[in-house]
């Protein structure tokens, strides 16, 4: 496709979308804008964008596609700015935010003028941020939810998908309301639970210094998402309040049921509770990308001697294999400990396992 693509917000998502569009549609022209001029300079230097816009108004006026790749609150203000710009009649406007009903309401200032707005949510991310973390493969095989507002014609959504073909994402069209419920269940609510578990451990730690030591390993794993950006999650919770309040009410009912089983000492019911959960969890797709970015763990049995971690990471660095996290589960003098290395893709993990097996005789195993 030919045309002018204007991307507002040159971070990980905006930069990665620019790379995908440029690769698939080389005759298009990518224009970028970001409030952080340093990100704009980097985007031009890395040739992620073709040119920079001096302002949102200047970049939007001749655009055929406008992508707002900013947090939702910022996107809402940008929509108001766009409403006062003489946009092209057939321009497509989309965003990349985590909540959709809220932004659809804010987009009414455009849709009332006949401008096509299609909410978008690419379910992909990284432990890195900023334009330098942008990559073409970020969205590959990830779900990309599109939420056309009422009145937007099907051909507009088809045109947007054509523009975004280079993402190699799996596009799903849902309503804004359905989107917010789905992401509330599988992403927003789990973040609340993870944060609450950490708060509970922190309170317990005040009376027992062993809590922090014992909370390593598995506890860190199940609460990993509690380390997410607090500002972003504050905004998501406020924007998706009705869904999350409803889910919290259901959760309280669920916990009351567990409490009743414990009071009654119902062995069979308690067993069934965990068995049912196990069966459902084991049936979830293990290789698909979901709402929460996956990390793929490799366990390495390492001896306890100075420099063993730098030895392992050195081998991986030589083969340009990127890691997302590294930690030791257990190590004592004269015995092997377990080094847990996390990767962003199963392919990186497989390459790392092969690399370590080639250079060492340390045992390795894959965590699922």
N, C-alpha and C positions, 0 to 999 in steps of 0.2 A: 504494500500500500504506500501511496505517496501522501504527504501531508506534513503539517507542522504539529508536533507534540509538545505540549507545555507541561512540565513537571514541577509542581510546587512542593518543596521539601526534599532536599538532596541528602537523605540519610541512607540507611541500609536498604529499605524497601524502595524508595524513589530511585536510588542509584541502580539497584538491581533491575527494576522495570525498564529503566533507560537502556541498559545493556541488552536486555531481551528484545526490546523493540528495534534497536539499532541493528542487531544481528539479523532479525527476521525481515525487517523493512529498511534496507540500506538506503533507499531513496527518500526516506522521511528525514525531517530535520528536528533534532531534539533541543529544545530550549529549556533551561533550568532557572529556578529561583529558590533562594533560601535566605532566611533572615540572618544566618551565619555566613558572612562573606568568605570566611576561610573555607567552608565546605564548597562554596561555589568555585573558588579558585582551584581547589583540589579536583573538582569534577571536570573542569576545563583542562587542567594539566593532564589528568588521566584519560582524557578524551571520552569521558562518559557522556558528556553533553557536547553539542556543537557550538552552542552560544549561551550566554547568560542574559536574562532580562533585567532591566534596571528596576522594574517594579512588577507587581502582579498584574496591574492594568495593562502595562506595555506588553507583557508576555501573552496575555490571554486574548487580546483583540483579534489576532489573526490565526489563532490556534484551531486545529481540527479536532484535537483531543486534549482535554485538560485533566491531569491526574493530580489530585490533592493527596500527597503522601505525608501527612502531618498527623499529630494527635487529634482526636475528635473535636475537642474544644477549639483548637486553632482552625480546624477545617470549617467549623460552623461560622467563624468570623470571616474566613476567606470566601465562603459562599455569598455572604452579604456584600463583600467587595465586588465579586463577579457580577452580582445582580445590577450593578451600576456601570458595567462595561458594555459597550456595543459589540456583543459577541457575534460570531458567524451564525447564521440561522441553523445550520445542520451540525453544529459543534456537539461533541459528546463530553459530558463532565462526569467524572467518577472520583471516588475516594478510596482509601485503603484502611479505614478505621475499624475498631473492634466492636462497635455497636452500630446498629443500622436504623432502628426506628427513630432515634433522636436526630440523626443526621438527615433522614428523609424529611422530617418536619422542617428542619432548617433549610432544606433545598427547595422548599415551596416558593421561595423568592425567585428561583430560576424557572421552575416548572410552570408557574403561573404565566410566564412570558413565552412558553412554548419551547424552552431549552430542555433537552433530554438529560436527565440526571439518573445515573445507575450506580447505586451503592456497590462497593466492592470490598472484599475482605480476603486477601491472600493469607492462608493459614501456614505461614512459613516464617522462620526467624533464625536468629543466630545469637551466640553468646557475645558476638562483636557488634559494634554499632558504628554509625558514620559512613560517609561515602567511600572511604577506603576499604570497608568490609563488603561493598557491593560485589555481587557475582551473578553470572548468567544462570547458574544451576540452582539458585536459591529456591525457586518455586517448582522445580521438576518433580512431578508426581504428587505435589501437594494439592490439597483442595483449595479452590479459589471460589468463594461464594459471591454471587452477584445478586443484588436485590433491586431490580428496576422499580421505581416508584410508579404509582398508579397512573395510567395514561401513556406511559412510554411504550412505543411500538416495539414488537419483537425484532424487527430489522435493526433497531438501534443496539439491542443487546448482542445481536449477531455481529454487528460491525465492531463492537468493543471486543468481543472474543477474538475476532480476526486480528485486531491490533495487538492483542495479547497472546497470540498463538505461540510466540517464541518463548513464553514462560514454560511451556510443556506441562502446565498445571491441569488439574481435573476440575472443570467448571461445573458448578451447580447453581441453578437459579431457584431461589427461595424468597419468600416475603421477608420484609424487615422484622416482623414480629416473630416469625419462625426462626430466623437467624439468631435473634437475641435469646430465644429460649434454648436453642441448641448449644450455642456457645456458653450460655449461662450454666448448663448442665455439665458440659465436658471441659470447660476452661475456667470461667469466672468463679464458679462455686468451689472447684478444687483449690483454687488459689486462696480462698477464704479459709478452707479447712487446713491447708498447709500452714498458713499464718497462725491459726488458732492452736495447732499442735506445738508450734515453736513457742508461743506465749505460755502455754501450759508447762512446757519444759523449763522455760526461763523462771517461772514462779517456783517450780519444784527445786530449781538449782539454788534458790536463796536459802533453802534449808538443808541441802545435801550437795556437797561439792563433787560427788561422783557422777551426778547427772550429766554434766558437760562431757566428761570422759566417755561415758557409756553411750552418749547420743551420737557418737561417730558412726560410720558405717551405714547400716540400713536406715537409721533415723534421718541421717543427712540426705539419703537418696529420696525417701518419700516426702521430704519437706524441701526439696531442691527449689521448687517454684516459689517458695517464700522469699527467695533472694531476688525476686523480680523488682522492677522499678516502682517504688512506692507512689510516685506522682501519677504514673500511668494507671496503676490499679485503683488509686483513689478516684480518678476520673471515670474509669470503667464501671466501678461500683455505683457511683452516683448516676451515671447514664442508664444503667440497667437495673435500677432499684426495684421495680415491681417484680421482675422475674426472680431476682435474688432473694427478696423477702419471702416470696412463695416457696422457693427451694429451701430456705432456712426453716420455714414452718414445717415442711415435709421432713427435713432432717431431724428436727426436734421430736417429731412423732416417731421417727425411726429409732432414735436413741432411747425414747421412753419404752419402746418395744423390747429393746435389748436389756434395759434395766429390769423390766418385768421378768424376762427370762432368767436373769441372774438371781433376782429375789426368790423366784420359784425353784431355782436349781434344776431347770428343765434341760437335762443332758441332751436329749434327742433334738430338741428345738435349737439349742446352741450349735450342735453339730451341723444340722441342716442349714443354719444361717451362714456358716462359713463354707459349707459345701456348695451351696447355691451360688455364693459370691465367687468361689473358685472356678466353678464351671463357666460362669458368664465371662469372667476375666480371661480364662484360658481360651475362650472362643473369639476373643477380639483379634482383629488382624494384627499380626506382629510386624509386618514390613511396611504397611501403609503409613503415610504421614498423617498425623491427626491435628487436633486443635492446639495441643501443647507440644512444642518441639521435642523430639526424642534425642537422647544421648545414648550412644552405644558403648557399653563397657567391655574392656578386656582386662582379665585378671592375670597377673604375672607373678609367679613365685620367685622372690628375689632374696639373696643372702643379705645378712646385715653387715655391710661394710661401707666405709665412707666412699661416696661418689657413685654408688650403684644407680641412683635416680638419674644423675647427669649422664651416666653411661647409656641408659635406655633411651633417654630423650635425645641424646646425640645421634644414636642410630636412626631414630625416626626423623630427626632434622636433616640428616644426610640424604634421606630419600624423600624429603619435602612432604612428610605426612603431618598434617595439622591435628593437634589435640585440643580438646575443650576444657579438660580438667584432669588433675592427677593427684592421687592421695595414697597413703599407706593405711591399710586396714589393721595390720598387726605386724610387729617385728620385735624380736628379742635376740639377745646375743646368742650366737652359735646356732640359730635356727632360721628357717626361711620365713619371711613375712609375705604379705600379699600386697602388691602394688596394683591399684585400680586406675586404669587410664581410660578416659572417656573421649569418644569421637562423635562427630556430628553425623556421619553416614556409616552404614554397614560396610561400604566399600573401603573407607579409610581404616576401619577396624580390621578388616580382612588383610589389608596391605600391611598394617602394623604387626599383626600376628605373624605373618610370613617373614617380615623383616627381623623381628626378635628371634624367631626360630632359626633364621639364617646365621645370625651373629652370636647367639648364646645357646646354652643348653638349659635355660630357665623354662619351667613349665608354664604353659599358657592355657587359658580357658575363656570361653565367651559367656558373658552375662546376658540373660534375657529379661 
